[in-house]
Amino acid sequence: MRPGGGQQPETVIGQEIDRQNSSGDYLEVSSLDQLTYINNECKVRLTKDIVMTKAVTVNNGNSLTIDLNGHTLTAAANSQAFRIQNGALTIEDSGSTGVIQGSGTVTGNGGAIWMSSNDSNNALTLTGGTIRGFTATDGGGVYVSSGSFKMSGGSIEDCTAHEGAGVKVYASNGKTASFSMTGGEIQNCNTDGVSIYAIGSGTSEFTMTGGTIEDNGGYGVWVDNGSAVMSGGSVKGSERYDIYIGSRAALTVKNTQVGGTVLNLGKITGQGSAEFTGTVENSGYAAAEITGCKIHRIEHRFPYKGTIEGSPDEYVYLLGRSWKIPSGAGESITLKVSSYLPPVMENSLEIPKGVTVTVDLAGKTLSAKESDFKIIN
């Protein structure tokens, strides 16, 4: 994967504009083909629905603010709407029904907005409006390979990509890329609401203090090589897990409740009143770690590895090919047949005195590898 997908800018802001109509600091426009700056700043308000003829590029340290004003801005066919290269873009909507609409399939990364440069001086702010119906390789809605994306309102929805259909953050060597969500909504995207990844010495970060990520295909939030901090907001209704923390990733939960399903192969750290009210599945194959959190239900993968601090209300041990009751399981434990291994058991289950065991077949039929297996109480 290469940030930008090799696509070149289509048009550069800096041309003349008819300045007869204005409202406060905003120029009222019926086209984005000609825009200009005063002291590196341009603020425009749409006066009607617009079909773009080219992608708009914000660069050279310029700052562009677009008020959708309740109108629909449709990208040119098979084109991004905006490209940010060492610049700043703010999207807002004073009319509350504004939309940035996709048209066709973008070749490369970043469906609606692509943001990258040789430094990290890029900035994208979304306070209102809806980004809808874009398709790209990665980052169907927004693709960030350097700089920061701040979302406090609006929505990203119905976007399509191989990874990060809502938002993809992908920092390469020496770059820093971040996405912070304090409000708004990411929904109904085909593969991942938010995807966080870094390569080499790059740094990718996700921070969530508010907003909702819901009903997305794949994962709600996927963090493979990077970090995430959650102190609010909601992730729910995902096709697979709501939150995925990879073996090279870390999640910090600060004074908030996290619901839904979580798969942890890396490190989860809780601070203050951090609590998981849904189901957390801890990997057995990596030294996955969970500390400082109150957990309602934990499912731990076979084999028994990793670290789980505290005593979850409900402990479930996910079976592989062998029956096993982990030491320290207490007087009550649930054994559940895993979804990712064949239900072929290789030994007998012997239940210690004083221990209550519940076996959840999870809809599967168990069989023995070579001979009948037994349950000895």
C-alpha positions as a Markdown table, in Angstrom:
| # | Residue | x | y | z |
|---|---|---|---|---|
| 1 | Met | 0.0 | 0.0 | 0.0 |
| 2 | Arg | 1.4 | 3.4 | -1.0 |
| 3 | Pro | -0.1 | 6.6 | 0.5 |
| 4 | Gly | -1.9 | 8.5 | -2.2 |
| 5 | Gly | -2.1 | 5.6 | -4.6 |
| 6 | Gly | 0.1 | 7.5 | -7.1 |
| 7 | Gln | -2.7 | 9.8 | -8.1 |
| 8 | Gln | -1.8 | 13.4 | -9.1 |
| 9 | Pro | -3.5 | 16.7 | -8.1 |
| 10 | Glu | -6.2 | 17.8 | -10.6 |
| 11 | Thr | -6.5 | 21.5 | -9.9 |
| 12 | Val | -4.8 | 24.0 | -7.6 |
| 13 | Ile | -6.6 | 26.7 | -5.7 |
| 14 | Gly | -5.4 | 30.2 | -6.3 |
| 15 | Gln | -7.3 | 31.5 | -9.3 |
| 16 | Glu | -9.6 | 34.6 | -9.5 |
| 17 | Ile | -13.2 | 34.5 | -8.2 |
| 18 | Asp | -16.2 | 36.7 | -8.7 |
| 19 | Arg | -16.4 | 38.5 | -5.3 |
| 20 | Gln | -19.7 | 40.4 | -5.9 |
| 21 | Asn | -21.6 | 38.2 | -3.5 |
| 22 | Ser | -20.4 | 37.8 | 0.1 |
| 23 | Ser | -21.8 | 37.1 | 3.5 |
| 24 | Gly | -19.6 | 38.2 | 6.4 |
| 25 | Asp | -16.2 | 36.6 | 6.0 |
| 26 | Tyr | -17.6 | 34.1 | 3.5 |
| 27 | Leu | -17.8 | 34.4 | -0.3 |
| 28 | Glu | -21.1 | 33.0 | -1.7 |
| 29 | Val | -20.3 | 30.7 | -4.6 |
| 30 | Ser | -22.1 | 28.6 | -7.2 |
| 31 | Ser | -18.9 | 26.8 | -8.4 |
| 32 | Leu | -15.6 | 25.7 | -7.0 |
| 33 | Asp | -13.7 | 26.0 | -10.2 |
| 34 | Gln | -12.2 | 29.4 | -9.3 |
| 35 | Leu | -11.1 | 30.2 | -5.8 |
| 36 | Thr | -8.6 | 32.6 | -4.4 |
| 37 | Tyr | -7.0 | 33.4 | -1.0 |
| 38 | Ile | -6.4 | 36.6 | 1.0 |
| 39 | Asn | -3.5 | 36.1 | 3.4 |
| 40 | Asn | -3.6 | 32.3 | 2.7 |
| 41 | Glu | -7.2 | 32.0 | 3.7 |
| 42 | Cys | -10.4 | 31.4 | 1.7 |
| 43 | Lys | -13.9 | 30.9 | 3.1 |
| 44 | Val | -16.8 | 30.0 | 0.8 |
| 45 | Arg | -20.5 | 29.3 | 1.2 |
| 46 | Leu | -22.4 | 27.3 | -1.4 |
| 47 | Thr | -25.5 | 29.0 | -2.9 |
| 48 | Lys | -26.8 | 25.9 | -4.7 |
| 49 | Asp | -26.1 | 22.2 | -5.4 |
| 50 | Ile | -22.8 | 21.8 | -7.3 |
| 51 | Val | -21.4 | 19.1 | -9.6 |
| 52 | Met | -17.6 | 19.5 | -9.5 |
| 53 | Thr | -15.5 | 19.3 | -12.6 |
| 54 | Lys | -12.2 | 18.5 | -10.9 |
| 55 | Ala | -10.8 | 17.7 | -7.5 |
| 56 | Val | -9.9 | 20.7 | -5.4 |
| 57 | Thr | -6.3 | 20.7 | -4.0 |
| 58 | Val | -5.4 | 22.7 | -0.9 |
| 59 | Asn | -1.7 | 23.3 | -0.6 |
| 60 | Asn | 1.1 | 25.8 | -0.1 |
| 61 | Gly | 0.1 | 26.5 | 3.5 |
| 62 | Asn | -3.4 | 27.7 | 2.4 |
| 63 | Ser | -6.5 | 27.3 | 4.5 |
| 64 | Leu | -9.9 | 26.6 | 2.9 |
| 65 | Thr | -13.3 | 26.6 | 4.7 |
| 66 | Ile | -16.4 | 25.3 | 2.9 |
| 67 | Asp | -19.9 | 25.9 | 4.2 |
| 68 | Leu | -22.2 | 23.4 | 2.4 |
| 69 | Asn | -25.1 | 25.6 | 3.5 |
| 70 | Gly | -27.5 | 22.6 | 3.1 |
| 71 | His | -26.5 | 21.9 | -0.5 |
| 72 | Thr | -25.1 | 18.8 | -2.2 |
| 73 | Leu | -21.5 | 18.9 | -3.6 |
| 74 | Thr | -21.0 | 16.0 | -6.0 |
| 75 | Ala | -17.5 | 15.0 | -6.9 |
| 76 | Ala | -16.5 | 14.7 | -10.5 |
| 77 | Ala | -16.8 | 11.2 | -12.0 |
| 78 | Asn | -14.3 | 8.8 | -10.5 |
| 79 | Ser | -12.6 | 11.6 | -8.7 |
| 80 | Gln | -11.8 | 12.7 | -5.1 |
| 81 | Ala | -13.5 | 15.8 | -4.0 |
| 82 | Phe | -10.5 | 17.3 | -2.1 |
| 83 | Arg | -6.8 | 16.7 | -1.8 |
| 84 | Ile | -4.8 | 18.3 | 1.0 |
| 85 | Gln | -1.0 | 18.7 | 0.6 |
| 86 | Asn | 0.5 | 21.0 | 3.2 |
| 87 | Gly | -2.8 | 22.8 | 3.7 |
| 88 | Ala | -5.9 | 23.0 | 5.9 |
| 89 | Leu | -9.5 | 22.2 | 5.0 |
| 90 | Thr | -12.6 | 22.8 | 7.1 |
| 91 | Ile | -16.0 | 21.4 | 6.1 |
| 92 | Glu | -19.1 | 22.8 | 7.9 |
| 93 | Asp | -22.8 | 23.0 | 7.2 |
| 94 | Ser | -24.9 | 25.9 | 8.4 |
| 95 | Gly | -27.9 | 24.4 | 6.6 |
| 96 | Ser | -27.8 | 21.0 | 8.4 |
| 97 | Thr | -28.6 | 19.0 | 5.2 |
| 98 | Gly | -25.3 | 19.4 | 3.3 |
| 99 | Val | -23.8 | 16.5 | 1.5 |
| 100 | Ile | -20.5 | 15.7 | -0.3 |
| 101 | Gln | -21.5 | 12.9 | -2.7 |
| 102 | Gly | -19.3 | 10.4 | -4.5 |
| 103 | Ser | -19.6 | 9.6 | -8.2 |
| 104 | Gly | -18.0 | 6.4 | -9.4 |
| 105 | Thr | -14.8 | 4.8 | -8.2 |
| 106 | Val | -11.6 | 6.6 | -7.3 |
| 107 | Thr | -8.4 | 5.0 | -8.5 |
| 108 | Gly | -6.1 | 4.8 | -5.5 |
| 109 | Asn | -6.6 | 5.8 | -1.9 |
| 110 | Gly | -9.0 | 8.4 | -0.4 |
| 111 | Gly | -12.5 | 8.5 | -1.8 |
| 112 | Ala | -13.8 | 11.9 | -0.7 |
| 113 | Ile | -10.6 | 13.4 | 0.8 |
| 114 | Trp | -7.0 | 12.4 | 0.4 |
| 115 | Met | -4.4 | 14.0 | 2.8 |
| 116 | Ser | -0.7 | 13.6 | 2.5 |
| 117 | Ser | 2.6 | 15.5 | 2.1 |
| 118 | Asn | 6.3 | 15.2 | 3.0 |
| 119 | Asp | 5.6 | 16.8 | 6.4 |
| 120 | Ser | 2.7 | 16.6 | 8.9 |
| 121 | Asn | 1.4 | 20.2 | 8.4 |
| 122 | Asn | -1.9 | 18.9 | 7.0 |
| 123 | Ala | -5.2 | 19.5 | 8.8 |
| 124 | Leu | -8.8 | 18.4 | 8.1 |
| 125 | Thr | -11.7 | 19.5 | 10.3 |
| 126 | Leu | -15.3 | 18.2 | 9.8 |
| 127 | Thr | -17.9 | 19.9 | 11.9 |
| 128 | Gly | -21.0 | 19.3 | 9.8 |
| 129 | Gly | -22.3 | 17.8 | 6.6 |
| 130 | Thr | -22.4 | 14.2 | 5.3 |
| 131 | Ile | -19.7 | 12.5 | 3.3 |
| 132 | Arg | -21.5 | 9.8 | 1.4 |
| 133 | Gly | -21.2 | 7.1 | -1.3 |
| 134 | Phe | -17.4 | 7.3 | -2.1 |
| 135 | Thr | -15.4 | 4.2 | -3.3 |
| 136 | Ala | -11.6 | 3.9 | -3.2 |
| 137 | Thr | -8.9 | 1.3 | -2.6 |
| 138 | Asp | -8.3 | 2.4 | 1.0 |
| 139 | Gly | -10.0 | 5.2 | 3.0 |
| 140 | Gly | -13.3 | 5.3 | 1.2 |
| 141 | Gly | -14.4 | 8.4 | 3.0 |
| 142 | Val | -11.1 | 10.0 | 4.2 |
| 143 | Tyr | -7.5 | 8.8 | 3.8 |
| 144 | Val | -4.8 | 10.3 | 6.1 |
| 145 | Ser | -1.1 | 9.5 | 5.6 |
| 146 | Ser | 0.2 | 12.6 | 7.3 |
| 147 | Gly | -1.4 | 15.4 | 9.4 |
| 148 | Ser | -4.5 | 15.4 | 11.6 |
| 149 | Phe | -8.2 | 14.8 | 11.0 |
| 150 | Lys | -10.5 | 16.3 | 13.6 |
| 151 | Met | -14.2 | 15.3 | 13.5 |
| 152 | Ser | -16.6 | 17.0 | 15.8 |
| 153 | Gly | -19.8 | 16.7 | 13.8 |
| 154 | Gly | -21.3 | 15.5 | 10.5 |
| 155 | Ser | -21.1 | 12.0 | 9.2 |
| 156 | Ile | -19.3 | 9.6 | 6.9 |
| 157 | Glu | -21.6 | 6.9 | 5.6 |
| 158 | Asp | -22.1 | 4.3 | 2.8 |
| 159 | Cys | -18.5 | 4.4 | 1.7 |
| 160 | Thr | -16.6 | 1.5 | 0.2 |
| 161 | Ala | -12.9 | 0.4 | 0.4 |
| 162 | His | -10.7 | -2.7 | 0.9 |
| 163 | Glu | -9.7 | -1.2 | 4.3 |
| 164 | Gly | -10.9 | 1.7 | 6.4 |
| 165 | Ala | -14.0 | 2.3 | 4.3 |
| 166 | Gly | -14.9 | 5.2 | 6.6 |
| 167 | Val | -11.5 | 6.5 | 7.6 |
| 168 | Lys | -8.1 | 5.1 | 6.9 |
| 169 | Val | -5.0 | 6.4 | 8.9 |
| 170 | Tyr | -1.8 | 5.1 | 7.4 |
| 171 | Ala | 1.5 | 6.7 | 8.4 |
| 172 | Ser | 4.7 | 5.7 | 6.6 |
| 173 | Asn | 8.3 | 6.1 | 7.7 |
| 174 | Gly | 8.9 | 9.3 | 9.6 |
| 175 | Lys | 5.3 | 10.6 | 9.3 |
| 176 | Thr | 2.6 | 11.2 | 11.9 |
| 177 | Ala | -1.0 | 10.7 | 11.1 |
| 178 | Ser | -3.9 | 11.0 | 13.5 |
| 179 | Phe | -7.7 | 11.0 | 13.7 |
| 180 | Ser | -9.6 | 12.4 | 16.7 |
| 181 | Met | -13.4 | 12.0 | 17.0 |
| 182 | Thr | -15.3 | 14.1 | 19.5 |
| 183 | Gly | -18.7 | 13.9 | 17.7 |
| 184 | Gly | -20.4 | 12.9 | 14.5 |
| 185 | Glu | -21.1 | 9.5 | 13.1 |
| 186 | Ile | -19.4 | 6.9 | 10.9 |
| 187 | Gln | -21.9 | 4.3 | 9.6 |
| 188 | Asn | -22.8 | 1.7 | 7.0 |
| 189 | Cys | -19.3 | 1.5 | 5.4 |
| 190 | Asn | -18.5 | -1.8 | 3.9 |
| 191 | Thr | -15.1 | -2.7 | 5.5 |
| 192 | Asp | -14.1 | -1.0 | 8.8 |
| 193 | Gly | -15.4 | 2.2 | 10.1 |
| 194 | Val | -11.9 | 3.3 | 11.2 |
| 195 | Ser | -8.6 | 1.6 | 10.3 |
| 196 | Ile | -5.3 | 2.6 | 12.0 |
| 197 | Tyr | -2.0 | 1.4 | 10.7 |
| 198 | Ala | 1.7 | 2.6 | 10.6 |
| 199 | Ile | 4.7 | 1.3 | 8.8 |
| 200 | Gly | 8.3 | 1.6 | 9.9 |
| 201 | Ser | 8.9 | 4.6 | 12.0 |
| 202 | Gly | 5.5 | 6.1 | 11.2 |
| 203 | Thr | 3.1 | 6.9 | 14.0 |
| 204 | Ser | -0.7 | 6.5 | 13.6 |
| 205 | Glu | -3.1 | 7.5 | 16.4 |
| 206 | Phe | -6.9 | 7.4 | 17.0 |
| 207 | Thr | -8.6 | 9.3 | 19.8 |
| 208 | Met | -12.3 | 9.0 | 20.6 |
| 209 | Thr | -14.1 | 11.2 | 23.2 |
| 210 | Gly | -17.5 | 11.3 | 21.5 |
| 211 | Gly | -19.5 | 10.4 | 18.5 |
| 212 | Thr | -20.7 | 7.0 | 17.2 |
| 213 | Ile | -19.2 | 4.3 | 14.9 |
| 214 | Glu | -22.0 | 1.9 | 14.1 |
| 215 | Asp | -23.3 | -0.7 | 11.6 |
| 216 | Asn | -20.1 | -1.0 | 9.6 |
| 217 | Gly | -18.9 | -4.1 | 7.8 |
| 218 | Gly | -15.7 | -5.7 | 9.0 |
| 219 | Tyr | -14.5 | -4.0 | 12.2 |
| 220 | Gly | -15.8 | -0.9 | 13.8 |
| 221 | Val | -12.3 | 0.2 | 14.8 |
| 222 | Trp | -9.3 | -1.7 | 13.6 |
| 223 | Val | -5.9 | -0.9 | 15.1 |
| 224 | Asp | -3.1 | -3.1 | 13.9 |
| 225 | Asn | 0.1 | -1.1 | 14.3 |
| 226 | Gly | -0.7 | 2.1 | 16.2 |
| 227 | Ser | -2.5 | 3.3 | 19.2 |
| 228 | Ala | -6.0 | 4.2 | 20.3 |
| 229 | Val | -7.3 | 6.2 | 23.3 |
| 230 | Met | -11.0 | 6.0 | 24.2 |
| 231 | Ser | -12.7 | 8.2 | 26.8 |
| 232 | Gly | -16.2 | 8.4 | 25.3 |
| 233 | Gly | -18.2 | 7.7 | 22.3 |
| 234 | Ser | -19.8 | 4.4 | 21.1 |
| 235 | Val | -18.7 | 1.7 | 18.7 |
| 236 | Lys | -21.4 | -0.9 | 18.0 |
| 237 | Gly | -23.2 | -3.1 | 15.5 |
| 238 | Ser | -20.1 | -4.1 | 13.6 |
| 239 | Glu | -20.1 | -7.1 | 11.3 |
| 240 | Arg | -17.1 | -8.7 | 13.0 |
| 241 | Tyr | -15.6 | -7.2 | 16.2 |
| 242 | Asp | -16.5 | -3.7 | 17.2 |
| 243 | Ile | -12.8 | -3.1 | 18.3 |
| 244 | Tyr | -9.8 | -5.0 | 17.1 |
| 245 | Ile | -6.4 | -4.4 | 18.8 |
| 246 | Gly | -3.5 | -6.1 | 16.9 |
| 247 | Ser | -0.4 | -7.6 | 18.4 |
| 248 | Arg | 1.6 | -4.4 | 17.7 |
| 249 | Ala | -1.2 | -2.1 | 18.9 |
| 250 | Ala | -2.3 | -0.6 | 22.2 |
| 251 | Leu | -5.7 | 0.7 | 23.5 |
| 252 | Thr | -6.0 | 3.0 | 26.5 |
| 253 | Val | -9.5 | 3.4 | 28.0 |
| 254 | Lys | -9.9 | 6.4 | 30.3 |
| 255 | Asn | -12.8 | 6.7 | 32.7 |
| 256 | Thr | -15.5 | 5.4 | 30.3 |
| 257 | Gln | -17.5 | 2.3 | 29.5 |
| 258 | Val | -16.8 | 0.4 | 26.3 |
| 259 | Gly | -19.5 | -1.9 | 25.0 |
| 260 | Gly | -19.8 | -4.3 | 22.1 |
| 261 | Thr | -17.2 | -6.9 | 21.2 |
| 262 | Val | -13.5 | -6.5 | 21.5 |
| 263 | Leu | -10.7 | -8.7 | 20.2 |
| 264 | Asn | -7.4 | -8.1 | 21.9 |
| 265 | Leu | -4.1 | -9.4 | 20.6 |
| 266 | Gly | -2.0 | -6.5 | 22.0 |
| 267 | Lys | -2.3 | -4.4 | 25.1 |
| 268 | Ile | -5.3 | -2.8 | 26.7 |
| 269 | Thr | -4.7 | -0.5 | 29.7 |
| 270 | Gly | -7.5 | 1.0 | 31.8 |
| 271 | Gln | -7.3 | 4.3 | 33.7 |
| 272 | Gly | -9.8 | 5.5 | 36.4 |
| 273 | Ser | -13.2 | 3.9 | 35.9 |
| 274 | Ala | -12.4 | 2.1 | 32.7 |
| 275 | Glu | -15.0 | -0.7 | 32.1 |
| 276 | Phe | -15.9 | -3.2 | 29.4 |
| 277 | Thr | -19.6 | -3.9 | 29.5 |
| 278 | Gly | -19.6 | -6.2 | 26.4 |
| 279 | Thr | -17.4 | -9.2 | 25.6 |
| 280 | Val | -13.6 | -9.0 | 25.4 |
| 281 | Glu | -11.8 | -11.8 | 23.7 |
| 282 | Asn | -8.2 | -12.1 | 24.7 |
| 283 | Ser | -5.8 | -13.9 | 22.3 |
| 284 | Gly | -4.0 | -17.0 | 23.5 |
| 285 | Tyr | -1.4 | -17.1 | 20.8 |
| 286 | Ala | 0.1 | -13.7 | 21.5 |
| 287 | Ala | 1.1 | -12.4 | 24.9 |
| 288 | Ala | -2.1 | -10.2 | 25.0 |
| 289 | Glu | -2.4 | -8.1 | 28.1 |
| 290 | Ile | -5.4 | -6.4 | 29.9 |
| 291 | Thr | -4.7 | -4.3 | 33.0 |
| 292 | Gly | -6.6 | -1.7 | 35.0 |
| 293 | Cys | -10.0 | -2.4 | 33.6 |
| 294 | Lys | -13.2 | -3.8 | 35.0 |
| 295 | Ile | -14.4 | -6.6 | 32.6 |
| 296 | His | -17.9 | -8.0 | 32.6 |
| 297 | Arg | -17.2 | -11.0 | 30.3 |
| 298 | Ile | -13.9 | -12.3 | 29.1 |
| 299 | Glu | -13.4 | -15.0 | 26.5 |
| 300 | His | -9.8 | -16.3 | 26.5 |
| 301 | Arg | -8.4 | -18.1 | 23.5 |
| 302 | Phe | -6.6 | -21.4 | 23.5 |
| 303 | Pro | -3.7 | -21.9 | 24.5 |
| 304 | Tyr | -3.8 | -20.2 | 27.8 |
| 305 | Lys | -1.4 | -17.3 | 27.6 |
| 306 | Gly | -1.6 | -13.5 | 28.0 |
| 307 | Thr | -2.4 | -11.5 | 31.1 |
| 308 | Ile | -5.9 | -10.6 | 32.5 |
| 309 | Glu | -5.9 | -8.5 | 35.6 |
| 310 | Gly | -8.8 | -8.8 | 38.0 |
| 311 | Ser | -11.7 | -11.2 | 38.2 |
| 312 | Pro | -14.2 | -10.8 | 35.3 |
| 313 | Asp | -17.9 | -11.4 | 36.2 |
| 314 | Glu | -18.0 | -14.1 | 33.5 |
| 315 | Tyr | -15.0 | -16.1 | 32.4 |
| 316 | Val | -15.2 | -18.2 | 29.2 |
| 317 | Tyr | -12.4 | -20.3 | 28.0 |
| 318 | Leu | -12.4 | -20.8 | 24.2 |
| 319 | Leu | -11.5 | -24.4 | 23.4 |
| 320 | Gly | -9.1 | -25.4 | 20.7 |
| 321 | Arg | -8.5 | -29.1 | 20.1 |
| 322 | Ser | -8.1 | -30.1 | 23.7 |
| 323 | Trp | -10.3 | -29.9 | 26.8 |
| 324 | Lys | -8.6 | -27.8 | 29.4 |
| 325 | Ile | -9.6 | -26.0 | 32.6 |
| 326 | Pro | -7.2 | -23.2 | 33.3 |
| 327 | Ser | -5.7 | -23.0 | 36.7 |
| 328 | Gly | -7.2 | -20.2 | 38.8 |
| 329 | Ala | -10.5 | -20.5 | 36.9 |
| 330 | Gly | -12.3 | -20.6 | 40.3 |
| 331 | Glu | -15.4 | -22.6 | 41.1 |
| 332 | Ser | -17.3 | -21.8 | 37.9 |
| 333 | Ile | -16.2 | -21.7 | 34.3 |
| 334 | Thr | -17.7 | -21.9 | 30.9 |
| 335 | Leu | -15.9 | -23.8 | 28.1 |
| 336 | Lys | -16.9 | -22.7 | 24.6 |
| 337 | Val | -16.1 | -24.3 | 21.3 |
| 338 | Ser | -14.2 | -21.7 | 19.3 |
| 339 | Ser | -15.4 | -20.5 | 15.9 |
| 340 | Tyr | -11.9 | -20.6 | 14.3 |
| 341 | Leu | -10.8 | -24.2 | 14.9 |
| 342 | Pro | -12.4 | -27.6 | 13.9 |
| 343 | Pro | -14.2 | -29.1 | 16.9 |
| 344 | Val | -12.0 | -32.2 | 17.0 |
| 345 | Met | -11.2 | -33.0 | 20.6 |
| 346 | Glu | -7.9 | -34.9 | 21.5 |
| 347 | Asn | -8.4 | -35.8 | 25.1 |
| 348 | Ser | -10.9 | -36.3 | 27.9 |
| 349 | Leu | -12.3 | -33.6 | 30.1 |
| 350 | Glu | -11.8 | -34.2 | 33.8 |
| 351 | Ile | -13.7 | -31.8 | 36.1 |
| 352 | Pro | -12.1 | -31.2 | 39.5 |
| 353 | Lys | -14.1 | -31.6 | 42.7 |
| 354 | Gly | -16.0 | -28.5 | 43.6 |
| 355 | Val | -15.8 | -26.9 | 40.1 |
| 356 | Thr | -18.9 | -26.2 | 38.0 |
| 357 | Val | -18.3 | -26.4 | 34.3 |
| 358 | Thr | -20.7 | -25.2 | 31.5 |
| 359 | Val | -19.9 | -26.4 | 28.0 |
| 360 | Asp | -21.2 | -24.2 | 25.2 |
| 361 | Leu | -21.1 | -26.1 | 22.0 |
| 362 | Ala | -21.7 | -22.9 | 20.0 |
| 363 | Gly | -23.8 | -24.8 | 17.4 |
| 364 | Lys | -21.0 | -27.3 | 16.6 |
| 365 | Thr | -20.8 | -31.1 | 16.7 |
| 366 | Leu | -17.8 | -32.3 | 18.6 |
| 367 | Ser | -15.9 | -35.4 | 17.5 |
| 368 | Ala | -12.9 | -37.4 | 18.7 |
| 369 | Lys | -9.6 | -37.5 | 16.8 |
| 370 | Glu | -8.9 | -41.2 | 17.2 |
| 371 | Ser | -11.1 | -42.6 | 19.9 |
| 372 | Asp | -14.1 | -41.6 | 22.0 |
| 373 | Phe | -13.5 | -38.7 | 24.3 |
| 374 | Lys | -15.0 | -38.7 | 27.8 |
| 375 | Ile | -16.1 | -36.2 | 30.3 |
| 376 | Ile | -15.1 | -37.3 | 33.8 |
| 377 | Asn | -16.9 | -35.5 | 36.7 |
